[in-house]
């Protein structure tokens, strides 16, 4: 967005065309701060849900985040989708001096933070003495409007974080794996159809009996409406470290006419079970007819 104020008309436009959830990221660059942005979007709309994709756990203590998120849920009339991740963008850490621990440590801290947050949302006194956090008799107030809690969203592309998602999340947003902390051609091999099936297998094994109740989503990193999609896949595949065929089948790209894109989304729902599609705001106008057509199907 060119200006922070652009969020309000964007939220209203998204609601009008049938978008179900407007999400904001959590980075320390030129993006909006998530808590204030969520409330602005919620205040500007009536049915649009708002959420984070995702809060970076390392930037806030879970007791503070539990209180902030529950407040947004209450003030929005129960429209929050609570997304939490382990943090990944290297520049966020280097620019602020926040320690960038190894992925295994950040993911373990994420899982413990989720346990603290869910306990605080219960409204009961919490005693928690873990590896990363100590909570002594704190009562979480306010409690969320949605009970037992807002939907928990976890996004990721690596095995460890997807296993945490399988154990805790209501919605899992599939992403390429980004161990380098940047998005480049190294992410491509983890964005193929075959890699996606492997990720879903990790989630299924970790989730056990709760797998059927989990909603799977995918973030679309490239969305192009065109009459010659094969040419586009041929041109773009190399930059993403995959073949044109793999790019065409990746759940993280949409390319073609609106009818072709609709067919692709329905095919991916059948193959992978992906039913939540995350688009950039820049794609909203081009894909508005498609959103209106497929929303809620």
Backbone torsions as a table, in degrees:
resi	resn	phi	psi	omega
1	UNK	NA	143.5	178.7
2	UNK	-72.3	-32.8	-177.9
3	UNK	-139.0	148.8	176.4
4	UNK	-55.3	-35.0	-177.6
5	UNK	-63.5	-17.2	179.8
6	UNK	-67.0	-15.7	-179.5
7	UNK	-62.1	-38.2	-175.2
8	UNK	-65.0	-52.5	176.0
9	UNK	-63.4	-31.1	176.4
10	UNK	-63.0	-45.1	-179.8
11	UNK	-61.7	-42.9	-179.9
12	UNK	-66.3	-40.8	177.7
13	UNK	-63.8	-43.2	179.2
14	UNK	-60.1	-44.3	178.3
15	UNK	-62.3	-40.9	-177.5
16	UNK	-64.1	-36.0	-175.8
17	UNK	-89.3	-6.1	174.8
18	UNK	107.8	9.3	174.1
19	UNK	-62.2	137.7	-178.0
20	UNK	-89.6	-35.4	-176.3
21	UNK	-138.5	129.9	170.0
22	UNK	-99.1	122.8	-177.7
23	UNK	-114.0	152.1	174.1
24	UNK	-123.8	151.2	177.8
25	UNK	-88.6	177.8	-178.2
26	UNK	-134.4	82.6	177.9
27	UNK	-130.2	161.9	-173.4
28	UNK	-102.9	29.9	176.5
29	UNK	-100.7	-133.8	-173.8
30	UNK	-91.5	15.7	178.5
31	UNK	-83.0	164.0	178.2
32	UNK	-72.3	150.6	173.3
33	UNK	-68.2	133.5	-167.7
34	UNK	-66.8	-42.7	-173.8
35	UNK	-62.5	-49.7	179.9
36	UNK	-64.5	-38.4	-180.0
37	UNK	-64.7	-40.9	179.2
38	UNK	-60.9	-43.8	-178.6
39	UNK	-69.5	-36.0	177.8
40	UNK	-64.0	-43.2	179.0
41	UNK	-66.2	-40.9	179.7
42	UNK	-66.2	-40.8	-179.8
43	UNK	-66.7	-27.3	-177.2
44	UNK	-84.3	-5.9	-173.6
45	UNK	-133.6	176.2	-179.3
46	UNK	-122.3	-33.7	-178.0
47	UNK	-118.8	-18.3	-178.3
48	UNK	-60.9	129.2	173.7
49	UNK	-83.2	154.7	-178.7
50	UNK	-127.5	147.9	-177.3
51	UNK	-162.1	172.1	176.8
52	UNK	-109.6	138.9	177.0
53	UNK	-132.9	76.0	-9.3
54	UNK	-134.7	163.5	168.5
55	UNK	-58.1	138.6	172.8
56	UNK	-88.0	117.1	-172.3
57	UNK	-59.3	-33.6	-174.7
58	UNK	-69.2	-13.2	-173.2
59	UNK	-89.8	-11.2	-176.1
60	UNK	-146.7	145.7	172.5
61	UNK	-69.1	139.7	-176.6
62	UNK	-62.5	-27.7	177.2
63	UNK	-66.7	-41.0	176.4
64	UNK	-66.2	-44.8	-177.5
65	UNK	-65.9	-37.9	177.2
66	UNK	-59.8	-42.8	-179.6
67	UNK	-67.2	-46.0	180.0
68	UNK	-61.1	-46.3	-177.5
69	UNK	-66.3	-42.0	178.4
70	UNK	-63.5	-35.8	177.8
71	UNK	-64.4	-44.7	177.0
72	UNK	-60.9	-41.6	-179.2
73	UNK	-62.8	-42.2	179.6
74	UNK	-67.6	-45.4	-175.4
75	UNK	-73.1	-21.5	178.5
76	UNK	-91.5	-0.4	-177.4
77	UNK	75.5	34.0	177.2
78	UNK	77.0	40.4	-177.9
79	UNK	-113.5	14.9	-177.3
80	UNK	-87.1	138.3	165.6
81	UNK	-115.4	117.7	-168.8
82	UNK	-94.3	103.6	178.4
83	UNK	-100.1	132.9	-178.8
84	UNK	-136.6	135.9	178.4
85	UNK	-135.6	175.5	-174.7
86	UNK	-85.1	-7.9	-173.2
87	UNK	85.8	138.8	-176.1
88	UNK	-150.4	-25.6	-172.2
89	UNK	-78.4	113.0	-173.3
90	UNK	-56.1	-39.3	-175.7
91	UNK	-65.1	-29.3	176.0
92	UNK	-59.8	-41.4	-176.5
93	UNK	-75.8	-45.8	-177.0
94	UNK	-67.2	-34.7	-178.1
95	UNK	-72.0	-26.6	-174.5
96	UNK	-106.5	-16.3	-175.2
97	UNK	81.9	5.3	174.2
98	UNK	-64.9	129.3	-178.0
99	UNK	-61.4	131.5	176.7
100	UNK	-98.0	93.5	-179.9
101	UNK	-74.7	163.4	176.0
102	UNK	-57.3	152.8	-178.1
103	UNK	-52.3	-40.0	-177.6
104	UNK	-61.9	-35.9	179.2
105	UNK	-71.6	-45.6	179.9
106	UNK	-61.5	-38.2	-178.8
107	UNK	-72.0	-38.5	175.7
108	UNK	-63.2	-38.7	178.2
109	UNK	-67.1	-39.4	176.0
110	UNK	-57.5	-47.0	-177.9
111	UNK	-64.2	-39.5	178.8
112	UNK	-68.6	-37.4	177.7
113	UNK	-61.4	-40.5	177.5
114	UNK	-60.4	-40.6	178.7
115	UNK	-62.8	-41.7	179.0
116	UNK	-64.8	-46.4	-176.8
117	UNK	-62.7	-46.3	-179.8
118	UNK	-63.5	-38.5	178.2
119	UNK	-64.4	-41.9	-179.7
120	UNK	-67.6	-32.5	178.1
121	UNK	-68.6	-12.6	-179.8
122	UNK	-73.0	-20.6	-176.9
123	UNK	83.3	-0.3	179.3
124	UNK	-96.7	155.3	176.3
125	UNK	-58.4	137.5	-175.0
126	UNK	-114.1	126.6	169.3
127	UNK	-114.7	114.1	-179.1
128	UNK	-140.9	122.0	179.9
129	UNK	-132.1	92.7	-173.5
130	UNK	-115.8	-163.6	-178.7
131	UNK	-68.6	-34.4	-173.3
132	UNK	-116.1	-26.2	-172.1
133	UNK	-132.3	143.9	174.9
134	UNK	-125.1	117.6	177.9
135	UNK	-120.1	127.5	-174.6
136	UNK	-123.4	92.9	173.6
137	UNK	72.8	15.2	-178.6
138	UNK	-73.0	135.3	174.1
139	UNK	-102.9	123.3	-178.5
140	UNK	-78.9	115.9	175.9
141	UNK	-136.2	144.5	-5.4
142	UNK	-73.7	163.2	170.6
143	UNK	-83.2	156.0	-179.6
144	UNK	-65.8	157.0	173.9
145	UNK	-69.4	-38.4	179.4
146	UNK	-82.7	131.1	-178.3
147	UNK	-119.8	140.4	6.2
148	UNK	-75.8	-13.1	177.8
149	UNK	-172.1	163.6	173.7
150	UNK	-60.6	154.6	175.7
151	UNK	-54.7	133.1	179.1
152	UNK	-95.1	125.1	-178.5
153	UNK	-114.5	128.8	174.3
154	UNK	-125.9	132.7	177.8
155	UNK	-115.9	150.3	177.4
156	UNK	171.7	171.5	-179.7
157	UNK	-130.6	-8.7	179.5
158	UNK	-96.4	160.9	-174.0
159	UNK	-62.6	-46.3	-174.6
160	UNK	-62.6	-44.6	-178.0
161	UNK	-71.5	-32.7	177.8
162	UNK	-71.2	-29.3	174.1
163	UNK	-69.5	-39.0	173.3
164	UNK	-60.7	-43.4	178.2
165	UNK	-59.7	-43.0	179.2
166	UNK	-60.2	-33.4	-179.1
167	UNK	-80.6	-25.7	-168.8
168	UNK	-126.6	-27.3	-166.3
169	UNK	-84.7	151.0	169.5
170	UNK	-91.8	-30.5	177.3
171	UNK	-130.8	131.8	178.9
172	UNK	-119.1	120.9	-178.2
173	UNK	-99.1	110.2	-178.3
174	UNK	-74.6	135.7	179.1
175	UNK	-135.3	161.8	166.3
176	UNK	-62.3	156.3	175.1
177	UNK	-78.3	134.1	-174.8
178	UNK	-128.2	59.9	-177.1
179	UNK	-65.9	-22.0	-179.7
180	UNK	-80.8	-8.5	179.2
181	UNK	78.9	11.4	176.6
182	UNK	-141.1	160.5	175.8
183	UNK	-99.3	113.0	178.0
184	UNK	-151.2	-165.8	-173.9
185	UNK	-66.5	-13.5	176.9
186	UNK	-69.5	-18.5	179.2
187	UNK	-79.5	-20.9	-172.8
188	UNK	-54.8	-50.7	-177.7
189	UNK	-58.1	-23.6	178.7
190	UNK	-91.4	6.0	179.6
191	UNK	-110.9	7.5	-178.4
192	UNK	-77.5	164.8	175.4
193	UNK	-58.6	-39.5	-178.6
194	UNK	-66.0	-41.4	178.0
195	UNK	-65.1	-35.8	179.1
196	UNK	-64.0	-43.3	178.0
197	UNK	-61.8	-37.9	177.7
198	UNK	-64.0	-42.9	179.1
199	UNK	-60.7	-43.1	-179.4
200	UNK	-65.1	-33.7	174.9
201	UNK	-62.9	-41.9	176.4
202	UNK	-61.1	-43.6	179.6
203	UNK	-62.6	-45.8	-177.8
204	UNK	-60.5	-43.8	-179.4
205	UNK	-64.2	-40.3	-178.6
206	UNK	-74.0	-33.6	-175.6
207	UNK	-77.9	-32.7	-177.7
208	UNK	61.4	-129.3	-174.9
209	UNK	-66.1	-20.3	-177.2
210	UNK	-85.2	-2.0	-174.8
211	UNK	-59.2	-40.9	-176.0
212	UNK	-65.1	-18.8	178.7
213	UNK	-93.1	0.9	-178.6
214	UNK	-91.2	135.5	173.5
215	UNK	-93.2	130.9	178.4
216	UNK	-100.1	136.7	177.6
217	UNK	-131.1	167.8	177.2
218	UNK	-142.3	136.5	175.8
219	UNK	-85.8	126.9	178.4
220	UNK	-90.6	116.0	-178.7
221	UNK	-92.9	-13.6	179.8
222	UNK	-145.3	118.9	178.7
223	UNK	-132.8	115.1	-176.6
224	UNK	-132.6	124.1	174.2
225	UNK	-91.7	118.8	-175.0
226	UNK	-153.9	157.3	175.2
227	UNK	-90.3	-4.3	-179.2
228	UNK	-134.0	74.8	-174.6
229	UNK	-73.4	-28.9	-179.8
230	UNK	-62.0	-40.3	177.4
231	UNK	-60.9	-40.0	179.6
232	UNK	-67.2	-42.9	178.8
233	UNK	-64.6	-39.4	177.7
234	UNK	-61.4	-40.4	-176.6
235	UNK	-73.9	-33.6	-171.4
236	UNK	-96.3	-20.5	-171.7
237	UNK	-57.5	-43.9	-176.7
238	UNK	-59.9	-36.8	179.5
239	UNK	-67.9	-17.3	179.0
240	UNK	-107.0	7.8	174.4
241	UNK	68.4	35.7	178.5
242	UNK	-147.2	170.7	177.0
243	UNK	-78.7	165.0	177.3
244	UNK	-61.8	-36.6	179.1
245	UNK	-65.8	-41.9	178.3
246	UNK	-66.7	-38.4	178.2
247	UNK	-62.5	-39.6	-179.6
248	UNK	-64.9	-31.1	-178.3
249	UNK	-95.9	-5.5	-178.0
250	UNK	-65.5	135.3	177.4
251	UNK	-74.1	0.7	-177.7
252	UNK	-104.6	10.7	178.9
253	UNK	-139.6	145.2	174.2
254	UNK	-130.8	127.8	-177.3
255	UNK	-153.2	130.1	178.9
256	UNK	139.9	-168.3	172.7
257	UNK	-71.7	166.7	179.4
258	UNK	-61.0	-37.0	178.0
259	UNK	-65.9	-41.6	178.8
260	UNK	-65.1	-41.2	179.1
261	UNK	-64.9	-41.0	177.1
262	UNK	-60.6	-43.1	178.3
263	UNK	-62.8	-40.9	179.4
264	UNK	-62.5	-43.1	-178.8
265	UNK	-65.2	-40.1	178.6
266	UNK	-67.4	-37.9	177.8
267	UNK	-64.8	-40.9	179.6
268	UNK	-68.5	-32.3	175.3
269	UNK	-64.1	-41.6	179.0
270	UNK	-68.2	-40.9	-175.4
271	UNK	-77.3	-46.4	-171.8
272	UNK	-106.9	-18.4	-172.9
273	UNK	82.1	16.1	-179.8
274	UNK	-80.0	120.1	-177.8
275	UNK	-124.5	-7.8	177.5
276	UNK	-112.7	120.3	-175.0
277	UNK	-113.1	120.5	-179.9
278	UNK	-98.5	122.0	-178.4
279	UNK	-116.2	152.3	172.1
280	UNK	-73.4	151.9	178.1
281	UNK	-59.1	-30.2	-179.3
282	UNK	-66.2	-17.7	179.6
283	UNK	-92.5	-4.4	-169.7
284	UNK	-61.0	-47.9	-176.7
285	UNK	-66.4	-43.5	-179.3
286	UNK	-62.8	-36.8	-172.9
287	UNK	-103.2	4.7	-179.4
288	UNK	-53.7	-44.2	178.5
289	UNK	-61.2	-35.1	179.3
290	UNK	-70.1	-40.7	178.7
291	UNK	-61.6	-46.5	179.8
292	UNK	-61.6	-34.1	-178.4
293	UNK	-73.3	-38.7	-171.0
294	UNK	-104.0	-14.9	-176.1
295	UNK	-55.8	127.4	177.1
296	UNK	81.0	2.3	-179.4
297	UNK	-85.1	NA	NA
